[in-house]
Amino acid sequence: MLYRFLKLVQASEIQSLFDLSRALGISMDMVLRMAQELSSRGYLQEMDLNCGETNNSCHDCSAGRSCQVFSRSWILTQKGIAAVSAQ
């Protein structure tokens, strides 16, 4: 299930809590716990979603149009990319 979680994040670069919950068929609470576990292991990084409020630099952001400001979203770290690529 954790590998599938990472694959879903990789496919869209970032995913919201709701999107991941729906795609995995599990509760949002379970998705949050999985994301926290993967983050603590270094596979995921939570997006800093207040970035646009402080410096108005959304147009330069690497998340581009997939950003969902003010919802919890994640991107893969280099370790996460390597883990998904290794499978």
PDB file of N, CA, C and O in Angstrom:
ATOM      1  N   MET A   1       0.825  -1.194   0.000  1.00  0.00           N
ATOM      2  CA  MET A   1       0.000   0.000   0.000  1.00  0.00           C
ATOM      3  C   MET A   1       0.869   1.258   0.000  1.00  0.00           C
ATOM      4  O   MET A   1       0.529   2.239  -0.660  1.00  0.00           O
ATOM      5  N   LEU A   2       1.993   1.242   0.735  1.00  0.00           N
ATOM      6  CA  LEU A   2       2.865   2.422   0.777  1.00  0.00           C
ATOM      7  C   LEU A   2       3.487   2.678  -0.595  1.00  0.00           C
ATOM      8  O   LEU A   2       3.629   3.829  -1.008  1.00  0.00           O
ATOM      9  N   TYR A   3       3.856   1.614  -1.297  1.00  0.00           N
ATOM     10  CA  TYR A   3       4.409   1.773  -2.638  1.00  0.00           C
ATOM     11  C   TYR A   3       3.358   2.380  -3.568  1.00  0.00           C
ATOM     12  O   TYR A   3       3.668   3.268  -4.363  1.00  0.00           O
ATOM     13  N   ARG A   4       2.140   1.910  -3.472  1.00  0.00           N
ATOM     14  CA  ARG A   4       1.054   2.455  -4.301  1.00  0.00           C
ATOM     15  C   ARG A   4       0.833   3.943  -3.993  1.00  0.00           C
ATOM     16  O   ARG A   4       0.609   4.748  -4.898  1.00  0.00           O
ATOM     17  N   PHE A   5       0.900   4.286  -2.730  1.00  0.00           N
ATOM     18  CA  PHE A   5       0.795   5.680  -2.301  1.00  0.00           C
ATOM     19  C   PHE A   5       1.860   6.519  -3.019  1.00  0.00           C
ATOM     20  O   PHE A   5       1.555   7.563  -3.594  1.00  0.00           O
ATOM     21  N   LEU A   6       3.116   6.046  -2.978  1.00  0.00           N
ATOM     22  CA  LEU A   6       4.205   6.767  -3.623  1.00  0.00           C
ATOM     23  C   LEU A   6       4.002   6.870  -5.126  1.00  0.00           C
ATOM     24  O   LEU A   6       4.280   7.912  -5.720  1.00  0.00           O
ATOM     25  N   LYS A   7       3.521   5.799  -5.743  1.00  0.00           N
ATOM     26  CA  LYS A   7       3.264   5.812  -7.188  1.00  0.00           C
ATOM     27  C   LYS A   7       2.198   6.845  -7.549  1.00  0.00           C
ATOM     28  O   LYS A   7       2.322   7.534  -8.561  1.00  0.00           O
ATOM     29  N   LEU A   8       1.164   6.955  -6.737  1.00  0.00           N
ATOM     30  CA  LEU A   8       0.122   7.952  -6.995  1.00  0.00           C
ATOM     31  C   LEU A   8       0.657   9.366  -6.887  1.00  0.00           C
ATOM     32  O   LEU A   8       0.315  10.228  -7.697  1.00  0.00           O
ATOM     33  N   VAL A   9       1.482   9.604  -5.905  1.00  0.00           N
ATOM     34  CA  VAL A   9       2.083  10.926  -5.756  1.00  0.00           C
ATOM     35  C   VAL A   9       2.994  11.213  -6.944  1.00  0.00           C
ATOM     36  O   VAL A   9       2.997  12.322  -7.477  1.00  0.00           O
ATOM     37  N   GLN A  10       3.766  10.212  -7.356  1.00  0.00           N
ATOM     38  CA  GLN A  10       4.665  10.393  -8.491  1.00  0.00           C
ATOM     39  C   GLN A  10       3.891  10.707  -9.774  1.00  0.00           C
ATOM     40  O   GLN A  10       4.323  11.542 -10.570  1.00  0.00           O
ATOM     41  N   ALA A  11       2.782  10.058  -9.972  1.00  0.00           N
ATOM     42  CA  ALA A  11       2.009  10.223 -11.203  1.00  0.00           C
ATOM     43  C   ALA A  11       1.501  11.646 -11.380  1.00  0.00           C
ATOM     44  O   ALA A  11       1.375  12.124 -12.507  1.00  0.00           O
ATOM     45  N   SER A  12       1.212  12.320 -10.288  1.00  0.00           N
ATOM     46  CA  SER A  12       0.682  13.680 -10.370  1.00  0.00           C
ATOM     47  C   SER A  12       1.596  14.706  -9.741  1.00  0.00           C
ATOM     48  O   SER A  12       1.218  15.870  -9.609  1.00  0.00           O
ATOM     49  N   GLU A  13       2.773  14.306  -9.356  1.00  0.00           N
ATOM     50  CA  GLU A  13       3.764  15.130  -8.671  1.00  0.00           C
ATOM     51  C   GLU A  13       3.335  15.478  -7.260  1.00  0.00           C
ATOM     52  O   GLU A  13       4.119  15.297  -6.329  1.00  0.00           O
ATOM     53  N   ILE A  14       2.116  15.971  -7.065  1.00  0.00           N
ATOM     54  CA  ILE A  14       1.588  16.161  -5.722  1.00  0.00           C
ATOM     55  C   ILE A  14       0.147  15.700  -5.708  1.00  0.00           C
ATOM     56  O   ILE A  14      -0.510  15.661  -6.748  1.00  0.00           O
ATOM     57  N   GLN A  15      -0.341  15.353  -4.543  1.00  0.00           N
ATOM     58  CA  GLN A  15      -1.716  14.892  -4.378  1.00  0.00           C
ATOM     59  C   GLN A  15      -2.270  15.476  -3.089  1.00  0.00           C
ATOM     60  O   GLN A  15      -1.540  15.634  -2.110  1.00  0.00           O
ATOM     61  N   SER A  16      -3.538  15.791  -3.086  1.00  0.00           N
ATOM     62  CA  SER A  16      -4.172  16.242  -1.850  1.00  0.00           C
ATOM     63  C   SER A  16      -4.572  15.029  -1.019  1.00  0.00           C
ATOM     64  O   SER A  16      -4.656  13.910  -1.524  1.00  0.00           O
ATOM     65  N   LEU A  17      -4.810  15.268   0.233  1.00  0.00           N
ATOM     66  CA  LEU A  17      -5.269  14.226   1.152  1.00  0.00           C
ATOM     67  C   LEU A  17      -6.540  13.564   0.627  1.00  0.00           C
ATOM     68  O   LEU A  17      -6.655  12.338   0.644  1.00  0.00           O
ATOM     69  N   PHE A  18      -7.480  14.359   0.167  1.00  0.00           N
ATOM     70  CA  PHE A  18      -8.739  13.832  -0.353  1.00  0.00           C
ATOM     71  C   PHE A  18      -8.515  12.977  -1.598  1.00  0.00           C
ATOM     72  O   PHE A  18      -9.071  11.884  -1.709  1.00  0.00           O
ATOM     73  N   ASP A  19      -7.703  13.468  -2.531  1.00  0.00           N
ATOM     74  CA  ASP A  19      -7.429  12.722  -3.760  1.00  0.00           C
ATOM     75  C   ASP A  19      -6.793  11.367  -3.472  1.00  0.00           C
ATOM     76  O   ASP A  19      -7.171  10.358  -4.066  1.00  0.00           O
ATOM     77  N   LEU A  20      -5.840  11.352  -2.571  1.00  0.00           N
ATOM     78  CA  LEU A  20      -5.182  10.092  -2.215  1.00  0.00           C
ATOM     79  C   LEU A  20      -6.140   9.143  -1.517  1.00  0.00           C
ATOM     80  O   LEU A  20      -6.118   7.940  -1.776  1.00  0.00           O
ATOM     81  N   SER A  21      -6.968   9.660  -0.650  1.00  0.00           N
ATOM     82  CA  SER A  21      -7.953   8.845   0.050  1.00  0.00           C
ATOM     83  C   SER A  21      -8.883   8.155  -0.939  1.00  0.00           C
ATOM     84  O   SER A  21      -9.145   6.957  -0.834  1.00  0.00           O
ATOM     85  N   ARG A  22      -9.365   8.912  -1.880  1.00  0.00           N
ATOM     86  CA  ARG A  22     -10.291   8.380  -2.879  1.00  0.00           C
ATOM     87  C   ARG A  22      -9.600   7.345  -3.769  1.00  0.00           C
ATOM     88  O   ARG A  22     -10.165   6.285  -4.039  1.00  0.00           O
ATOM     89  N   ALA A  23      -8.390   7.644  -4.222  1.00  0.00           N
ATOM     90  CA  ALA A  23      -7.668   6.736  -5.115  1.00  0.00           C
ATOM     91  C   ALA A  23      -7.275   5.426  -4.442  1.00  0.00           C
ATOM     92  O   ALA A  23      -7.270   4.374  -5.082  1.00  0.00           O
ATOM     93  N   LEU A  24      -6.944   5.487  -3.152  1.00  0.00           N
ATOM     94  CA  LEU A  24      -6.532   4.290  -2.421  1.00  0.00           C
ATOM     95  C   LEU A  24      -7.698   3.543  -1.782  1.00  0.00           C
ATOM     96  O   LEU A  24      -7.547   2.399  -1.352  1.00  0.00           O
ATOM     97  N   GLY A  25      -8.851   4.183  -1.720  1.00  0.00           N
ATOM     98  CA  GLY A  25     -10.021   3.554  -1.112  1.00  0.00           C
ATOM     99  C   GLY A  25      -9.900   3.399   0.394  1.00  0.00           C
ATOM    100  O   GLY A  25     -10.397   2.431   0.970  1.00  0.00           O
ATOM    101  N   ILE A  26      -9.237   4.355   1.025  1.00  0.00           N
ATOM    102  CA  ILE A  26      -9.070   4.331   2.482  1.00  0.00           C
ATOM    103  C   ILE A  26      -9.459   5.699   3.041  1.00  0.00           C
ATOM    104  O   ILE A  26      -9.636   6.660   2.293  1.00  0.00           O
ATOM    105  N   SER A  27      -9.589   5.773   4.361  1.00  0.00           N
ATOM    106  CA  SER A  27      -9.996   7.023   4.999  1.00  0.00           C
ATOM    107  C   SER A  27      -8.902   8.080   4.888  1.00  0.00           C
ATOM    108  O   SER A  27      -7.726   7.762   4.713  1.00  0.00           O
ATOM    109  N   MET A  28      -9.310   9.340   4.991  1.00  0.00           N
ATOM    110  CA  MET A  28      -8.340  10.432   4.972  1.00  0.00           C
ATOM    111  C   MET A  28      -7.411  10.354   6.177  1.00  0.00           C
ATOM    112  O   MET A  28      -6.244  10.736   6.088  1.00  0.00           O
ATOM    113  N   ASP A  29      -7.920   9.863   7.300  1.00  0.00           N
ATOM    114  CA  ASP A  29      -7.083   9.691   8.483  1.00  0.00           C
ATOM    115  C   ASP A  29      -5.957   8.690   8.209  1.00  0.00           C
ATOM    116  O   ASP A  29      -4.815   8.911   8.610  1.00  0.00           O
ATOM    117  N   MET A  30      -6.283   7.595   7.527  1.00  0.00           N
ATOM    118  CA  MET A  30      -5.275   6.589   7.202  1.00  0.00           C
ATOM    119  C   MET A  30      -4.258   7.152   6.209  1.00  0.00           C
ATOM    120  O   MET A  30      -3.064   6.880   6.332  1.00  0.00           O
ATOM    121  N   VAL A  31      -4.713   7.924   5.237  1.00  0.00           N
ATOM    122  CA  VAL A  31      -3.796   8.557   4.283  1.00  0.00           C
ATOM    123  C   VAL A  31      -2.847   9.489   5.024  1.00  0.00           C
ATOM    124  O   VAL A  31      -1.647   9.502   4.748  1.00  0.00           O
ATOM    125  N   LEU A  32      -3.367  10.252   5.943  1.00  0.00           N
ATOM    126  CA  LEU A  32      -2.539  11.173   6.717  1.00  0.00           C
ATOM    127  C   LEU A  32      -1.485  10.401   7.509  1.00  0.00           C
ATOM    128  O   LEU A  32      -0.323  10.804   7.550  1.00  0.00           O
ATOM    129  N   ARG A  33      -1.881   9.312   8.127  1.00  0.00           N
ATOM    130  CA  ARG A  33      -0.917   8.493   8.885  1.00  0.00           C
ATOM    131  C   ARG A  33       0.159   7.911   7.963  1.00  0.00           C
ATOM    132  O   ARG A  33       1.338   7.884   8.315  1.00  0.00           O
ATOM    133  N   MET A  34      -0.256   7.447   6.784  1.00  0.00           N
ATOM    134  CA  MET A  34       0.703   6.913   5.822  1.00  0.00           C
ATOM    135  C   MET A  34       1.661   8.008   5.355  1.00  0.00           C
ATOM    136  O   MET A  34       2.867   7.781   5.258  1.00  0.00           O
ATOM    137  N   ALA A  35       1.129   9.183   5.068  1.00  0.00           N
ATOM    138  CA  ALA A  35       1.961  10.301   4.622  1.00  0.00           C
ATOM    139  C   ALA A  35       2.958  10.708   5.701  1.00  0.00           C
ATOM    140  O   ALA A  35       4.117  11.001   5.406  1.00  0.00           O
ATOM    141  N   GLN A  36       2.508  10.723   6.934  1.00  0.00           N
ATOM    142  CA  GLN A  36       3.405  11.072   8.035  1.00  0.00           C
ATOM    143  C   GLN A  36       4.508  10.033   8.182  1.00  0.00           C
ATOM    144  O   GLN A  36       5.662  10.384   8.430  1.00  0.00           O
ATOM    145  N   GLU A  37       4.164   8.764   8.033  1.00  0.00           N
ATOM    146  CA  GLU A  37       5.158   7.698   8.115  1.00  0.00           C
ATOM    147  C   GLU A  37       6.172   7.811   6.973  1.00  0.00           C
ATOM    148  O   GLU A  37       7.379   7.724   7.199  1.00  0.00           O
ATOM    149  N   LEU A  38       5.680   8.004   5.761  1.00  0.00           N
ATOM    150  CA  LEU A  38       6.576   8.141   4.609  1.00  0.00           C
ATOM    151  C   LEU A  38       7.428   9.400   4.713  1.00  0.00           C
ATOM    152  O   LEU A  38       8.580   9.406   4.279  1.00  0.00           O
ATOM    153  N   SER A  39       6.878  10.453   5.276  1.00  0.00           N
ATOM    154  CA  SER A  39       7.646  11.684   5.489  1.00  0.00           C
ATOM    155  C   SER A  39       8.744  11.460   6.519  1.00  0.00           C
ATOM    156  O   SER A  39       9.878  11.900   6.332  1.00  0.00           O
ATOM    157  N   SER A  40       8.405  10.777   7.604  1.00  0.00           N
ATOM    158  CA  SER A  40       9.407  10.535   8.649  1.00  0.00           C
ATOM    159  C   SER A  40      10.532   9.635   8.162  1.00  0.00           C
ATOM    160  O   SER A  40      11.647   9.701   8.677  1.00  0.00           O
ATOM    161  N   ARG A  41      10.247   8.788   7.166  1.00  0.00           N
ATOM    162  CA  ARG A  41      11.267   7.912   6.584  1.00  0.00           C
ATOM    163  C   ARG A  41      12.026   8.577   5.437  1.00  0.00           C
ATOM    164  O   ARG A  41      12.972   8.004   4.898  1.00  0.00           O
ATOM    165  N   GLY A  42      11.605   9.796   5.066  1.00  0.00           N
ATOM    166  CA  GLY A  42      12.326  10.548   4.056  1.00  0.00           C
ATOM    167  C   GLY A  42      11.877  10.336   2.618  1.00  0.00           C
ATOM    168  O   GLY A  42      12.583  10.736   1.692  1.00  0.00           O
ATOM    169  N   TYR A  43      10.710   9.712   2.405  1.00  0.00           N
ATOM    170  CA  TYR A  43      10.218   9.443   1.057  1.00  0.00           C
ATOM    171  C   TYR A  43       9.322  10.561   0.518  1.00  0.00           C
ATOM    172  O   TYR A  43       9.212  10.739  -0.695  1.00  0.00           O
ATOM    173  N   LEU A  44       8.698  11.297   1.399  1.00  0.00           N
ATOM    174  CA  LEU A  44       7.777  12.370   1.028  1.00  0.00           C
ATOM    175  C   LEU A  44       8.158  13.650   1.740  1.00  0.00           C
ATOM    176  O   LEU A  44       8.804  13.644   2.788  1.00  0.00           O
ATOM    177  N   GLN A  45       7.731  14.762   1.129  1.00  0.00           N
ATOM    178  CA  GLN A  45       7.876  16.055   1.769  1.00  0.00           C
ATOM    179  C   GLN A  45       6.554  16.786   1.604  1.00  0.00           C
ATOM    180  O   GLN A  45       6.022  16.886   0.499  1.00  0.00           O
ATOM    181  N   GLU A  46       6.035  17.291   2.698  1.00  0.00           N
ATOM    182  CA  GLU A  46       4.793  18.055   2.617  1.00  0.00           C
ATOM    183  C   GLU A  46       5.090  19.411   1.992  1.00  0.00           C
ATOM    184  O   GLU A  46       6.095  20.049   2.305  1.00  0.00           O
ATOM    185  N   MET A  47       4.205  19.837   1.109  1.00  0.00           N
ATOM    186  CA  MET A  47       4.357  21.134   0.464  1.00  0.00           C
ATOM    187  C   MET A  47       4.143  22.238   1.493  1.00  0.00           C
ATOM    188  O   MET A  47       3.283  22.124   2.366  1.00  0.00           O
ATOM    189  N   ASP A  48       4.924  23.299   1.385  1.00  0.00           N
ATOM    190  CA  ASP A  48       4.721  24.498   2.192  1.00  0.00           C
ATOM    191  C   ASP A  48       3.664  25.320   1.476  1.00  0.00           C
ATOM    192  O   ASP A  48       3.972  26.068   0.548  1.00  0.00           O
ATOM    193  N   LEU A  49       2.431  25.183   1.904  1.00  0.00           N
ATOM    194  CA  LEU A  49       1.328  25.769   1.165  1.00  0.00           C
ATOM    195  C   LEU A  49       1.033  27.212   1.528  1.00  0.00           C
ATOM    196  O   LEU A  49       0.049  27.781   1.055  1.00  0.00           O
ATOM    197  N   ASN A  50       1.861  27.804   2.353  1.00  0.00           N
ATOM    198  CA  ASN A  50       1.715  29.226   2.643  1.00  0.00           C
ATOM    199  C   ASN A  50       2.709  30.040   1.836  1.00  0.00           C
ATOM    200  O   ASN A  50       2.826  31.250   2.029  1.00  0.00           O
ATOM    201  N   CYS A  51       3.419  29.390   0.940  1.00  0.00           N
ATOM    202  CA  CYS A  51       4.476  30.068   0.206  1.00  0.00           C
ATOM    203  C   CYS A  51       3.949  31.245  -0.609  1.00  0.00           C
ATOM    204  O   CYS A  51       4.614  32.278  -0.689  1.00  0.00           O
ATOM    205  N   GLY A  52       2.779  31.115  -1.211  1.00  0.00           N
ATOM    206  CA  GLY A  52       2.223  32.182  -2.022  1.00  0.00           C
ATOM    207  C   GLY A  52       1.805  33.395  -1.216  1.00  0.00           C
ATOM    208  O   GLY A  52       1.787  34.514  -1.729  1.00  0.00           O
ATOM    209  N   GLU A  53       1.467  33.172   0.055  1.00  0.00           N
ATOM    210  CA  GLU A  53       1.047  34.287   0.908  1.00  0.00           C
ATOM    211  C   GLU A  53       2.205  35.196   1.274  1.00  0.00           C
ATOM    212  O   GLU A  53       2.023  36.403   1.432  1.00  0.00           O
ATOM    213  N   THR A  54       3.390  34.628   1.408  1.00  0.00           N
ATOM    214  CA  THR A  54       4.497  35.402   1.950  1.00  0.00           C
ATOM    215  C   THR A  54       5.341  36.086   0.898  1.00  0.00           C
ATOM    216  O   THR A  54       5.922  37.137   1.168  1.00  0.00           O
ATOM    217  N   ASN A  55       5.427  35.514  -0.301  1.00  0.00           N
ATOM    218  CA  ASN A  55       6.343  36.124  -1.252  1.00  0.00           C
ATOM    219  C   ASN A  55       5.789  36.273  -2.667  1.00  0.00           C
ATOM    220  O   ASN A  55       6.524  36.662  -3.575  1.00  0.00           O
ATOM    221  N   ASN A  56       4.534  35.977  -2.866  1.00  0.00           N
ATOM    222  CA  ASN A  56       3.899  36.130  -4.178  1.00  0.00           C
ATOM    223  C   ASN A  56       4.715  35.521  -5.312  1.00  0.00           C
ATOM    224  O   ASN A  56       4.808  36.104  -6.393  1.00  0.00           O
ATOM    225  N   SER A  57       5.303  34.362  -5.075  1.00  0.00           N
ATOM    226  CA  SER A  57       6.144  33.755  -6.101  1.00  0.00           C
ATOM    227  C   SER A  57       5.528  32.492  -6.682  1.00  0.00           C
ATOM    228  O   SER A  57       6.252  31.624  -7.171  1.00  0.00           O
ATOM    229  N   CYS A  58       4.221  32.375  -6.638  1.00  0.00           N
ATOM    230  CA  CYS A  58       3.570  31.165  -7.155  1.00  0.00           C
ATOM    231  C   CYS A  58       3.911  30.919  -8.620  1.00  0.00           C
ATOM    232  O   CYS A  58       4.031  29.766  -9.035  1.00  0.00           O
ATOM    233  N   HIS A  59       4.068  31.971  -9.405  1.00  0.00           N
ATOM    234  CA  HIS A  59       4.351  31.786 -10.823  1.00  0.00           C
ATOM    235  C   HIS A  59       5.714  31.144 -11.066  1.00  0.00           C
ATOM    236  O   HIS A  59       5.946  30.606 -12.148  1.00  0.00           O
ATOM    237  N   ASP A  60       6.620  31.185 -10.089  1.00  0.00           N
ATOM    238  CA  ASP A  60       7.942  30.573 -10.218  1.00  0.00           C
ATOM    239  C   ASP A  60       8.025  29.200  -9.555  1.00  0.00           C
ATOM    240  O   ASP A  60       9.077  28.562  -9.589  1.00  0.00           O
ATOM    241  N   CYS A  61       6.946  28.748  -8.963  1.00  0.00           N
ATOM    242  CA  CYS A  61       6.959  27.514  -8.190  1.00  0.00           C
ATOM    243  C   CYS A  61       7.038  26.286  -9.094  1.00  0.00           C
ATOM    244  O   CYS A  61       6.387  26.238 -10.138  1.00  0.00           O
ATOM    245  N   SER A  62       7.835  25.293  -8.693  1.00  0.00           N
ATOM    246  CA  SER A  62       7.979  24.070  -9.481  1.00  0.00           C
ATOM    247  C   SER A  62       6.721  23.207  -9.459  1.00  0.00           C
ATOM    248  O   SER A  62       6.569  22.325 -10.305  1.00  0.00           O
ATOM    249  N   ALA A  63       5.821  23.440  -8.514  1.00  0.00           N
ATOM    250  CA  ALA A  63       4.577  22.664  -8.467  1.00  0.00           C
ATOM    251  C   ALA A  63       3.624  23.079  -9.576  1.00  0.00           C
ATOM    252  O   ALA A  63       2.719  22.330  -9.944  1.00  0.00           O
ATOM    253  N   GLY A  64       3.831  24.266 -10.099  1.00  0.00           N
ATOM    254  CA  GLY A  64       3.031  24.728 -11.229  1.00  0.00           C
ATOM    255  C   GLY A  64       1.548  24.737 -10.953  1.00  0.00           C
ATOM    256  O   GLY A  64       1.114  25.109  -9.863  1.00  0.00           O
ATOM    257  N   ARG A  65       0.776  24.334 -11.926  1.00  0.00           N
ATOM    258  CA  ARG A  65      -0.679  24.387 -11.817  1.00  0.00           C
ATOM    259  C   ARG A  65      -1.267  23.293 -10.946  1.00  0.00           C
ATOM    260  O   ARG A  65      -2.460  23.327 -10.646  1.00  0.00           O
ATOM    261  N   SER A  66      -0.454  22.311 -10.526  1.00  0.00           N
ATOM    262  CA  SER A  66      -0.991  21.231  -9.707  1.00  0.00           C
ATOM    263  C   SER A  66      -1.074  21.589  -8.226  1.00  0.00           C
ATOM    264  O   SER A  66      -1.567  20.794  -7.425  1.00  0.00           O
ATOM    265  N   CYS A  67      -0.601  22.766  -7.857  1.00  0.00           N
ATOM    266  CA  CYS A  67      -0.629  23.209  -6.467  1.00  0.00           C
ATOM    267  C   CYS A  67      -2.064  23.392  -5.986  1.00  0.00           C
ATOM    268  O   CYS A  67      -2.919  23.907  -6.706  1.00  0.00           O
ATOM    269  N   GLN A  68      -2.301  22.964  -4.774  1.00  0.00           N
ATOM    270  CA  GLN A  68      -3.616  23.123  -4.161  1.00  0.00           C
ATOM    271  C   GLN A  68      -3.428  23.867  -2.846  1.00  0.00           C
ATOM    272  O   GLN A  68      -3.517  23.283  -1.766  1.00  0.00           O
ATOM    273  N   VAL A  69      -3.170  25.142  -2.954  1.00  0.00           N
ATOM    274  CA  VAL A  69      -2.886  25.961  -1.785  1.00  0.00           C
ATOM    275  C   VAL A  69      -3.990  25.800  -0.745  1.00  0.00           C
ATOM    276  O   VAL A  69      -5.179  25.757  -1.065  1.00  0.00           O
ATOM    277  N   PHE A  70      -3.558  25.713   0.496  1.00  0.00           N
ATOM    278  CA  PHE A  70      -4.420  25.588   1.676  1.00  0.00           C
ATOM    279  C   PHE A  70      -5.037  24.198   1.850  1.00  0.00           C
ATOM    280  O   PHE A  70      -5.993  24.054   2.612  1.00  0.00           O
ATOM    281  N   SER A  71      -4.529  23.189   1.178  1.00  0.00           N
ATOM    282  CA  SER A  71      -4.877  21.806   1.489  1.00  0.00           C
ATOM    283  C   SER A  71      -3.558  21.060   1.655  1.00  0.00           C
ATOM    284  O   SER A  71      -2.530  21.501   1.142  1.00  0.00           O
ATOM    285  N   ARG A  72      -3.576  19.949   2.358  1.00  0.00           N
ATOM    286  CA  ARG A  72      -2.337  19.217   2.591  1.00  0.00           C
ATOM    287  C   ARG A  72      -1.973  18.438   1.345  1.00  0.00           C
ATOM    288  O   ARG A  72      -2.777  17.654   0.841  1.00  0.00           O
ATOM    289  N   SER A  73      -0.773  18.647   0.850  1.00  0.00           N
ATOM    290  CA  SER A  73      -0.295  18.001  -0.357  1.00  0.00           C
ATOM    291  C   SER A  73       1.171  17.621  -0.171  1.00  0.00           C
ATOM    292  O   SER A  73       1.882  18.213   0.641  1.00  0.00           O
ATOM    293  N   TRP A  74       1.609  16.628  -0.935  1.00  0.00           N
ATOM    294  CA  TRP A  74       2.961  16.119  -0.794  1.00  0.00           C
ATOM    295  C   TRP A  74       3.637  15.979  -2.139  1.00  0.00           C
ATOM    296  O   TRP A  74       2.985  15.868  -3.177  1.00  0.00           O
ATOM    297  N   ILE A  75       4.981  15.987  -2.100  1.00  0.00           N
ATOM    298  CA  ILE A  75       5.793  15.668  -3.256  1.00  0.00           C
ATOM    299  C   ILE A  75       6.791  14.593  -2.831  1.00  0.00           C
ATOM    300  O   ILE A  75       7.097  14.448  -1.648  1.00  0.00           O
ATOM    301  N   LEU A  76       7.289  13.849  -3.802  1.00  0.00           N
ATOM    302  CA  LEU A  76       8.310  12.850  -3.514  1.00  0.00           C
ATOM    303  C   LEU A  76       9.652  13.531  -3.298  1.00  0.00           C
ATOM    304  O   LEU A  76       9.976  14.513  -3.966  1.00  0.00           O
ATOM    305  N   THR A  77      10.419  13.007  -2.368  1.00  0.00           N
ATOM    306  CA  THR A  77      11.801  13.433  -2.189  1.00  0.00           C
ATOM    307  C   THR A  77      12.644  12.629  -3.178  1.00  0.00           C
ATOM    308  O   THR A  77      12.117  11.767  -3.881  1.00  0.00           O
ATOM    309  N   GLN A  78      13.929  12.899  -3.238  1.00  0.00           N
ATOM    310  CA  GLN A  78      14.819  12.105  -4.088  1.00  0.00           C
ATOM    311  C   GLN A  78      14.798  10.635  -3.666  1.00  0.00           C
ATOM    312  O   GLN A  78      14.843   9.743  -4.512  1.00  0.00           O
ATOM    313  N   LYS A  79      14.730  10.390  -2.373  1.00  0.00           N
ATOM    314  CA  LYS A  79      14.652   9.017  -1.865  1.00  0.00           C
ATOM    315  C   LYS A  79      13.352   8.352  -2.332  1.00  0.00           C
ATOM    316  O   LYS A  79      13.354   7.175  -2.692  1.00  0.00           O
ATOM    317  N   GLY A  80      12.254   9.092  -2.326  1.00  0.00           N
ATOM    318  CA  GLY A  80      10.976   8.557  -2.790  1.00  0.00           C
ATOM    319  C   GLY A  80      10.998   8.257  -4.274  1.00  0.00           C
ATOM    320  O   GLY A  80      10.466   7.235  -4.708  1.00  0.00           O
ATOM    321  N   ILE A  81      11.610   9.138  -5.061  1.00  0.00           N
ATOM    322  CA  ILE A  81      11.728   8.907  -6.499  1.00  0.00           C
ATOM    323  C   ILE A  81      12.560   7.653  -6.763  1.00  0.00           C
ATOM    324  O   ILE A  81      12.208   6.839  -7.617  1.00  0.00           O
ATOM    325  N   ALA A  82      13.641   7.504  -6.042  1.00  0.00           N
ATOM    326  CA  ALA A  82      14.482   6.317  -6.208  1.00  0.00           C
ATOM    327  C   ALA A  82      13.740   5.045  -5.836  1.00  0.00           C
ATOM    328  O   ALA A  82      13.886   4.025  -6.510  1.00  0.00           O
ATOM    329  N   ALA A  83      12.953   5.090  -4.783  1.00  0.00           N
ATOM    330  CA  ALA A  83      12.207   3.912  -4.342  1.00  0.00           C
ATOM    331  C   ALA A  83      11.169   3.487  -5.391  1.00  0.00           C
ATOM    332  O   ALA A  83      10.995   2.296  -5.650  1.00  0.00           O
ATOM    333  N   VAL A  84      10.489   4.455  -5.984  1.00  0.00           N
ATOM    334  CA  VAL A  84       9.477   4.137  -6.997  1.00  0.00           C
ATOM    335  C   VAL A  84      10.149   3.646  -8.272  1.00  0.00           C
ATOM    336  O   VAL A  84       9.639   2.738  -8.928  1.00  0.00           O
ATOM    337  N   SER A  85      11.273   4.227  -8.626  1.00  0.00           N
ATOM    338  CA  SER A  85      11.990   3.845  -9.837  1.00  0.00           C
ATOM    339  C   SER A  85      12.603   2.456  -9.723  1.00  0.00           C
ATOM    340  O   SER A  85      12.774   1.772 -10.732  1.00  0.00           O
ATOM    341  N   ALA A  86      12.935   2.033  -8.514  1.00  0.00           N
ATOM    342  CA  ALA A  86      13.583   0.746  -8.297  1.00  0.00           C
ATOM    343  C   ALA A  86      12.641  -0.441  -8.488  1.00  0.00           C
ATOM    344  O   ALA A  86      13.099  -1.561  -8.714  1.00  0.00           O
ATOM    345  N   GLN A  87      11.363  -0.214  -8.401  1.00  0.00           N
ATOM    346  CA  GLN A  87      10.385  -1.310  -8.498  1.00  0.00           C
ATOM    347  C   GLN A  87      10.108  -1.695  -9.916  1.00  0.00           C
ATOM    348  O   GLN A  87       9.310  -2.598 -10.166  1.00  0.00           O
TER     349      GLN A  87
END
